[in-house]
Amino acid sequence: MIKPRSRRGGGRPTLSDVARKAGVGAITVSRALREPERVSEELRRQILAAIEELGYVPDPNARALASARAEVFGVLVPSLTNNVFAEVVRGIYDSLSDSPFRIQLGNTHYSGLEEERLLQVFGSQRPAALIVAGIDQTPTSRKLLENAGCPVVQVMETGPDPVDMMVGFSHLEGGRTATQHLIEAGYRRIGFIGARMDPRSQRRLAGYRLAMEKAGLLDPRLITTTPVPSSVPLGRELFRDALAKMPTLDGVFCNNDDIALGVLFECHRASIDVPKTIGIVGFNDLDMMQVAFPSITSIRTHRYEIGRRAVAMALAAISGDRPEQRVVDLGFELKRRESTAR
């Protein structure tokens, strides 16, 4: 770290000292530190030389002066313990392992206000790129992303209005496909069980509604949701609630695999035959879906590939070769297993 040299009059060198040394105005130095792309390369070098000679310690933004951007990818996800987002983050880390870029990871805890706060922090550090989970940013977060001055990739979803670039899949279509599969397998009183009910889960529920309405099977009593975070034990509780409202329930689409596994465990406890009496479909297709008994049908999402593709799109944009396709839909797969093999 450069130690500030003493100057006449004592004290630490100031921004005005740098301006006088460089022969420019203080506003120009400030602009060079905050928005280096707005200052010519020659002038940046002149200001950097003055900073070095005086030993001025500026805002962390100054570390990015030479290249205009810090070699950092800012990554925001709503959870670090949820396996779904852990796979996305793993794809990001693997893709950047041999690059000069470092990763700064932020956890929004599913909070729009926390996302705003983290974007303000990340933006002040002038990252090379931002990767943000979801498409439901607050107006403030949206503006922060639009003014970030770097490539932005929204991940885990697709939508009609990307901030910059986007890679993911349609949660609505995933929900519709899961429900349609249960209908085609012969189930009729199909419930939706969901926890936390963030915007992605809300769209899965919307897909369920579309399929059930089209088949003439929708009944409000079939829907059981809670804002409580997902867990396997909660899946058992919600399934009991669903049965209390609709004792003739014969199928369940769960908004994630934890809930689906909880439903399966409760079926075992209550001696409910799966798939003969109850069909179960999960979402995301975590490893436990394959090894459960019976194995559980689920919507497989390409989370690791989403992380890798997001990095590839950001790197291309950084190099000046911005992808023509701004929205990439990687789709999903319905993995049919024993829990719906009636």
Secondary structure as the mmCIF struct_conf table of DSSP 4:
data_model
#
loop_
_struct_conf.conf_type_id
_struct_conf.id
_struct_conf.beg_label_comp_id
_struct_conf.beg_label_asym_id
_struct_conf.beg_label_seq_id
_struct_conf.end_label_comp_id
_struct_conf.end_label_asym_id
_struct_conf.end_label_seq_id
HELX_LH_PP_P HELX_LH_PP_P1 ILE A 2 SER A 6
TURN_TY1_P TURN_TY1_P1 ARG A 8 GLY A 9
BEND BEND1 GLY A 10 GLY A 11
HELX_RH_AL_P HELX_RH_AL_P1 LEU A 15 ALA A 22
TURN_TY1_P TURN_TY1_P2 GLY A 23 GLY A 23
BEND BEND2 VAL A 24 VAL A 24
HELX_RH_AL_P HELX_RH_AL_P2 ALA A 26 ARG A 34
HELX_RH_3T_P HELX_RH_3T_P1 PRO A 36 ARG A 38
BEND BEND3 VAL A 39 VAL A 39
HELX_RH_AL_P HELX_RH_AL_P3 GLU A 41 LEU A 54
TURN_TY1_P TURN_TY1_P3 GLY A 55 GLY A 55
HELX_RH_3T_P HELX_RH_3T_P2 PRO A 60 ALA A 64
TURN_TY1_P TURN_TY1_P4 LEU A 65 SER A 67
BEND BEND4 ALA A 68 ARG A 69
BEND BEND5 GLU A 71 GLU A 71
STRN STRN1 VAL A 72 VAL A 77
BEND BEND6 PRO A 78 PRO A 78
BEND BEND7 LEU A 80 ASN A 82
HELX_RH_AL_P HELX_RH_AL_P4 ASN A 83 LEU A 96
TURN_TY1_P TURN_TY1_P5 SER A 97 ASP A 98
BEND BEND8 SER A 99 PRO A 100
STRN STRN2 ARG A 102 ASN A 107
TURN_TY1_P TURN_TY1_P6 HIS A 109 TYR A 110
HELX_RH_AL_P HELX_RH_AL_P5 GLY A 112 SER A 124
TURN_TY1_P TURN_TY1_P7 GLN A 125 GLN A 125
BEND BEND9 ALA A 128 ALA A 128
STRN STRN3 ALA A 129 ALA A 133
BEND BEND10 ILE A 135 ILE A 135
HELX_RH_AL_P HELX_RH_AL_P6 PRO A 139 GLU A 146
TURN_TY1_P TURN_TY1_P8 ASN A 147 ASN A 147
BEND BEND11 ALA A 148 CYS A 150
STRN STRN4 VAL A 152 VAL A 155
BEND BEND12 MET A 156 MET A 156
BEND BEND13 PRO A 160 PRO A 160
BEND BEND14 VAL A 163 ASP A 164
STRN STRN5 MET A 165 GLY A 168
HELX_RH_AL_P HELX_RH_AL_P7 HIS A 171 GLU A 184
TURN_TY1_P TURN_TY1_P9 ALA A 185 GLY A 186
BEND BEND15 ARG A 189 ARG A 189
STRN STRN6 ILE A 190 ALA A 195
BEND BEND16 ARG A 196 ARG A 196
HELX_RH_AL_P HELX_RH_AL_P8 PRO A 199 LYS A 214
TURN_TY1_P TURN_TY1_P10 ALA A 215 GLY A 216
HELX_RH_3T_P HELX_RH_3T_P3 PRO A 220 LEU A 222
STRN STRN7 ILE A 223 THR A 226
BEND BEND17 PRO A 227 VAL A 228
HELX_LH_PP_P HELX_LH_PP_P2 PRO A 229 SER A 230
HELX_RH_AL_P HELX_RH_AL_P9 VAL A 232 LYS A 245
TURN_TY1_P TURN_TY1_P11 PRO A 247 THR A 248
STRN STRN8 GLY A 251 CYS A 254
BEND BEND18 ASN A 255 ASN A 256
HELX_RH_AL_P HELX_RH_AL_P10 ASP A 257 ARG A 269
TURN_TY1_P TURN_TY1_P12 ALA A 270 SER A 271
TURN_TY1_P TURN_TY1_P13 VAL A 274 THR A 277
STRN STRN9 GLY A 279 ASN A 284
TURN_TY1_P TURN_TY1_P14 ASP A 287 ASP A 287
HELX_RH_AL_P HELX_RH_AL_P11 MET A 288 VAL A 291
BEND BEND19 ALA A 292 PRO A 294
STRN STRN10 THR A 297 THR A 301
HELX_RH_AL_P HELX_RH_AL_P12 ARG A 303 ILE A 318
TURN_TY1_P TURN_TY1_P15 SER A 319 GLY A 320
BEND BEND20 GLU A 324 GLU A 324
STRN STRN11 VAL A 327 ASP A 329
STRN STRN12 PHE A 332 LYS A 335
HELX_RH_3T_P HELX_RH_3T_P4 GLU A 338 THR A 340
#
